[in-house]
Amino acid sequence: MSTISSANLPLSTTSPNPVTNLQTYYKERRPEIKQLGEDLKAGNLAAAQQDYNNLVALGNKLVGKANPFLRSDRGADFAAIGSALQSGDIAGAQQAFATLEGTFLHKPASTASPAAATVPAASKAGSGVSVIA
């Protein structure tokens, strides 16, 4: 089993245009994620480990961190994939990838509904004022 490591990867890069850097990053990350999913689905541990390492390298190169996801929930899912791959647990990596993939299909849940956030407190208390427009 090969070891997943980011020891020799650069820690950061400077870009004259951060927006272009992010656009490049997303464009390059998408096929890497797809490949990781395909190799996990096929049960190819060695290829999935290489795909994971490629994503770590991409994150280091373009966003300056080993975890290539900016959202914390996605970052946690990606870390779980890495842990599972490192221990040789292909089923665990597949499950973590499915969780990660789900974050791209669904928007994060909001803690308050838009209506609750915009209705004044007095209206909520039953002041008789209609807030329906």
HELIX and SHEET records of a PDB file:
HELIX    1   1 PRO A   18  ALA A   42  1                                  25    
HELIX    2   2 LEU A   45  LEU A   62  1                                  18    
HELIX    3   3 SER A   72  GLN A   86  1                                  15    
HELIX    4   4 ILE A   90  LEU A  105  1                                  16    
HELIX    5   5 PRO A  114  THR A  118  1                                   5    
HELIX    6   6 ALA A  121  LYS A  124  1                                   4    
END                                                                             
